[in-house]
């Protein structure tokens, strides 16, 4: 069966095709219990090593759908078959992660990308056809790492996370970037 490759031509003909994205940084996976999931993935699928954030991750200055929506997560990053997984256990009932867990159960929540210029990436994503809409805005002055979630409706429900690759982000994600290199 021949392989048909129409996508580049369709993008060239579109007013504004899908945004150009860099290589995948990680897959965000929402779970009910981070530690139990680490144990399960390690035992059943040989996942690891894991970088477990010992402190609760608090996102106090994020805007969710344009409104202040602080939330808390227990997070770990680990390697599974050469791919970095971010395990996200919501600790509240109102975050996008808790909403996802309530409506879909555990599973793939987002695809994350490190981008050199978050403002340009957001402009491209919201101008694309079809546009991706802002779900969570983590770009406020009180956020040391600039990031955003884009609504996943056009991507069959999967959220897209864009993280600005800055010296602060590289320092914060140094262990995760090392995992990524291990997976290559």
Buried (B, 14 or more C-beta within 10 A) or exposed (E): EEEEEEEEEEEEEEEEBBBEBEEEBBBBBBBEEBBEBBEEBBEEEEBEEBBBBEEEEEBEBBBBEEEEBBBBBBBBBBBBEEBBBBBBBBBEEEBBBBBBBEEEEBEBBBBBBBBEEBEEBBEBBBEBEEBBBBBBBBBEEEBEBBBBBBBBBBBEBBBBBBBBBBEEBEEBBEEBBEBBEEEE
